């Protein structure tokens, strides 16, 4: 049979019918060959319904619709003939493409199924990735806005502090310069270990003792046993001697206030 999209399909179907209880006379006298008439009407109606349909729905999910349409149209035609027949059921047995092209048609069906699966997978991936990307964009945008606000606030604060210091420096340059020097030295030397030597005291022939080994030794946690023994003491003594020699050699160049 020829479909509405100009394809060919082989259709096997069955029709269940019976004589109307009140239409026996019509069945016997109105038509000459009742069985042949029902068969011819069934084939004609099926060709008409198939000719209005496309092949894809016929082969997949439109069988119930085709059966109902054939049933109604057959009953209407037979009533017009006065055949005295009731169509009980129309059932499609087999709907396939012609045997010569059935393998190629199955390949096409498989390709369409693969296409639908690929489209569904792509849509699923897009539904998952797009919200994640939008979330990352929003997160990056918020982080950038926060960094911008923080940077602008810090720059504004530093500018305000600089302007205030500049105003104070214009009013009292010496005092402001001394204050800036002291604050800078406090920041630089605040977290370091320091040794203060009094160069103005007596005893110029006495060599000062500098515990360099204690300065370079990492701090130990309470309860941690000391390790190293004699080697560590030896190296500590060497470092102390070298430190003292360096101080004596360069005492004329450096003075610590």
Secondary structure, DSSP 8 states (H G I E B T S, - for coil): -B-TTS-BEEEEEEEEEEE-TT-HHHHHHT-S-HHHHHHHHHHHHHHHHHHTS-HHHHHTT-HHHHHHHHHHHHHHHHHHHT--EEEEEEEEEEEEE-GGGHHHHHHHHHHHHHHHHHHHHHHHHHHHHHHHHHHHHHHHHHHHHHHHHHHHHHHHHHHHHHHHHHHHHHH-HHHHHHHHHHHHHHHHHTTS------TTSS-TTS-----HHHHHS----TT-----THHHHHHHHHHHHHHHHHHHHHTTT----
